Amino acid sequence: MPDYRFERECRTPYSEVYAITSDSDKIVGKINLHFATQVVNAMLCVEEDMTTDDIRELITIIDEELVLPADLVRDDFIVTVYQGREIGVFSDEEFEEDDSDDWN
């Protein structure tokens, strides 16, 4: 079983985003958590090579390490899982640089 670690990337009063790394410090996924009144919704994005059992185990760890410590009374923890590969990270700054290059 890999030793997963979570690095917070963003936090609001009702949501959090974490990068998920494994033993080798390789990013293996990301989790977006949204805390509603009685339900915690999550979007989990994982690498292509994770099995269904790996994903279930990771969800259990996320619940134990990130959701339960939030100390919310909840009726359900709903996780939508996407599996694939990252193709990039895009931001306004990158688009502004691309636009200026096109016009020169």
Secondary structure, 3 states (H helix, E strand, C coil): CCCCEEEEEEECCCEEEEEEECCCCCEEEEEEEEECCCEEEEEEEEECCCCHHHHHHHHHHHHHHHHHHHCCCCCEEEEEEEEECCCCCCCHHHHHHHHHHHHC
